Structures are given as structure tokens and as C-alpha cells.
Amino acid sequence: MWGYYHHLAEPQIKKVITVPLLKLTRSFSYNDAQRQKLSRSPKVIQRVENFLAGNWQEQALSMLQTEIKAVINRQVEYQGLMIDQACLSAKIRAGIDTIQTAYDLRSYEGYLWDLLITSPPYLQAQEYIRASKIDLFWMGYQEDQIRALSNKELPYHKVEPVSIHSATFEIYRQKLLEPKILQVYERYFFSVLGALTALAEHVREYLFLFVGPASLRAEAIPIDRIFAEHFESLGWTHEVTLVDVIVSRVLFRSKKNPATGLDNHRMRTEHLIVLRRNSNDNS
Ligand SMILES: C[S@@+](CC[C@H](N)C(=O)[O-])C[C@H]1O[C@@H](n2cnc3c(N)ncnc32)[C@H](O)[C@@H]1O
């Protein structure tokens, strides 16, 4: 199937079948997608053995068909939401490097958007490129391209230090004594807050930022408080932080981190920070 995919000349068909094919490949893989590292587990071995014991070809085709229908239905639903298409002008750019985009805007003056709604990475809670490496290989990416993507991923992106206007940021910085951990902490806030601050200059009204209190060496970092303090000092009003309890998703599974022997803290909440630009602030 991947051979067919790579042979296809039609970009439109490719777009419809990429995600269904990736999902199918994941279902038939011995890799346990719940784990960050590429590895087998008794649960997935059992799943693949069950497939192999039955008519797996038929099952695969039917799964693929279901997923392709789901993609098409979502497209139709999305198009249906654009009630008055004549009034709508949208520019969608996906997969772009936030830091580059934010820095490209440095010379631009004035507002570009009314709102910014985003969910940046939560420290190292998820490693997105590592978790999708095998998918990228199937899609035809080369090893050096994947490495280049990993290097751009937050918080691993090398960035220049920026000012973080938050007393909480300093308090936690003092607590992190290991140089490597301190580097991750600093790079995270320098890159995420550096990019968000540059983008926020072009936002007229509201910032909505989703984050979770991820941990570094068993220390839960109050990312939301640091973000709120930073933007308050830059002329934004912190209106509210809404807290949601995570019930179904697990970001850390094992009780102990195998690398450190320290307790892993399961992230229990996700926070939505709402910031409004102060009305007298025209900068
Ligand atoms: C917490 S997730 C949020 C994803 C999405 N906004 C959502 O709500 O489903 C953070 C996302 O940031 C992406 N990311 C990491 N580094 C990035 C970078 N330098 N530029 C753009 N996106 C990046 C990750 O791949 C991941 O998809």
C-alpha cells in the first residue's frame, strides 16, 4: 500500500489517504504507540497475533475504507461550517516553525490578528517527532530531514536568551541544579515565551494559551503561572485560568522514571490561561 502511495502522482488522493494509511500501519505494527520509545509490548504483540490468526487482509482493507470515509466526512463537515464562503478569507499554513515565523514578524508593525489560540508543548511531556518518527519514515522522509525537524522542536531548539518577566520563573530556575535540566528549562521558556511574545505584539485582543504543569526531575513546573506573570508585565490582563482535569489521557505511564529512579508525576490537569490586552495599551 505504501508502494502505491509513493507511486501516486495525484496530490489530492495522497492527502485523503495519508492519515488512513498511517493509522492502519500503526494498528498492524508491533510498536506500542503508548510508549515514547519505539518498543514492543505484550499487549501489541497479542493484537498483531490476533490479526494474523484471522483474515487480516480483509480486515486491513475494511479499516482503510472506514478511515478514508472518516476523512471525507470531516472535510464535508468542515466545508459546511463555512456558512458564507464569500465573506471568508482564510490562510492555513501547517507545520511551520513557530520560532522562525515569530522572528520573521519582528520588522512588521501593527496588528495582524484579533485572537491567538494555541497550545505549545508542555516542557518534555511529549516528544512529538520521536513519537512520529516511524510514520515520517513511511511517508518518505529521510533520516537527515527528521533530524532537522527534531532540532526545531520545542524545547530542543537552540535559542538566544530572552527576558522572562516572572518571579516564579526565577524561583524554579534556582531550584534546578543539574546543568542539563536547567538547559531544558531555560530553552523551553526562551523559545516558547520568546515566540509567543513576538506573536502577541500583533494580536489586538485576546491570548488563549493551553498548558499543563509538566515536571522536570519530579518538580511540577507551574508553566501557566509563569506565562501569566510574564504577559501581565507586558501589558496584558490575566482574566482567568480555567483548569480541566485530565481523565482519559496518560502522559506518563510508569511510576518511576527508568533514567532517574525518581517518581514520575502523572499530569492531572490542563490549564487555559486567558489574557486580554489592556485597552490603554496601544503598543
Ligand atoms: C501541546 S501540542 C498542541 C497541538 C495542537 N495545537 C493541538 O491543540 O492539538 C504542541 C505542538 O507543538 C508542536 N511544535 C513543537 N515545536 C514546534 C515548532 N518549533 N514550531 C511549530 N510547532 C512546534 C508539536 O509538534 C505539537 O504538535
The ligand as a Gaussian input file, in Angstrom:
#p B3LYP/6-31G(d) Opt

LIG

0 1
 C        0.637000      20.544000      23.049000
 S        0.783000      20.235000      21.295000
 C       -0.580000      21.110000      20.646000
 C       -1.001000      20.663000      19.292000
 C       -2.228000      21.395000      18.706000
 N       -2.120000      22.841000      18.859000
 C       -3.460000      20.878000      19.364000
 O       -4.076000      21.573000      20.166000
 O       -3.836000      19.746000      19.065000
 C        2.205000      21.157000      20.852000
 C        2.556000      21.112000      19.349000
 O        3.673000      21.976000      19.098000
 C        4.411000      21.412000      18.022000
 N        5.752000      22.029000      17.945000
 C        6.886000      21.717000      18.645000
 N        7.897000      22.519000      18.262000
 C        7.412000      23.358000      17.291000
 C        7.974000      24.399000      16.480000
 N        9.248000      24.767000      16.592000
 N        7.153000      25.032000      15.598000
 C        5.854000      24.667000      15.450000
 N        5.263000      23.698000      16.192000
 C        6.035000      23.045000      17.078000
 C        4.412000      19.934000      18.366000
 O        4.713000      19.142000      17.239000
 C        2.971000      19.731000      18.850000
 O        2.130000      19.365000      17.782000

